[in-house]
Amino acid sequence: MLYIFYGHRFWMRRKLERLLTPAREKGRSVSRFPSDGRPVAELLSQDLFSRKRCVWSENIMGDPAREAELLEALPRLVASPDIFIFLEEE
């Protein structure tokens, strides 16, 4: 599942918390994917028996190369049982 929020930081953070709280309550692993240049493919890598995840990142689409990586991985992110949340500021 994939969520992309674009807008003001305050409102995006509120939306983020509304998604992370139930994910934690359901026992999902919640983590932040840093926007420091790591390959987007790392978002999809996990152990075979690991629990479902909720992964979020901020401003990952600022770099055109990263945006292209993300667009390439998009079908797999959408089809994944994990939740991916991207916050992009105005």
N, C-alpha and C positions, 0 to 999 in steps of 0.2 A: 504494500500500500504506500502511496506517495502523497505527501502534502507539500505544497509550495505556497509560502506566504510572502507577499510583497507589500511594503508600506512602512509605516512609522514603527520604530523599535518598541515603544511601549505597548502598542496593541498587538504586535507580533508575539511579544513575550507572554502576554495574557493568553493568547491562543495556544502558545506552546505549552504553558502550564496546564491548560484544560485538556490537552492530549497526553501529557506525560503522567499526570496524576492517576488516571485510570489504568494506564499501561503499567505503572509500578504496582498498583493494587492487584492487577492480574498476574503479577510475577514476571513480567517481561524485564529483560536486562535493558537499562536505559543508559545511553552513553552519547557523548558529543564527539562528532567527527571533526577534527581540526581542519581549518582552511589554510594549512601551511604548505601545501604543495604535494601532499601524499596522493598517490593515484586513487582515482575514484573507484577502481576495481576492488580496493580494500574494503569498501562498503559492503560488498557482496560476499566477502570471504568470512567463513565461520566454520567451527567444528561441526561434525556430523550430528553429534548428540547434544549440542548446546541448546539452551532455551531460546524462545523467540525474543527478538530484540526490538528496541525502539531507538533509532539513531537520528540525531539531529545535527545540523550544521548551519553556520551563519556565513552569508556573503561568499559562498563558494563559486558563484557564477561571475565574479568580477574579472577573472582572467579568461580570455577567449579560449585558450588551450584546455583549461579545466571545464569550461562550458561544453566544448566539443566532446570531451571524455564523458561528461554527464549525459549528454544527449545520446551518445552511443550506448550507455548502460541503462538508459531509461526503460526500455521494455522489460529488462530483468528486474529493475527496482519495482516497477508496477506489479509484476507477477509474483514477487517475493511474499512470503508470509510475514516478513518483518515489516515494521513501519519506518519509513524514512521521511524526515521533516526538514525542509530547507527554508531558511529565513533570509530574505533579500531586502535590504533597506533601500528606500527611495534615493 
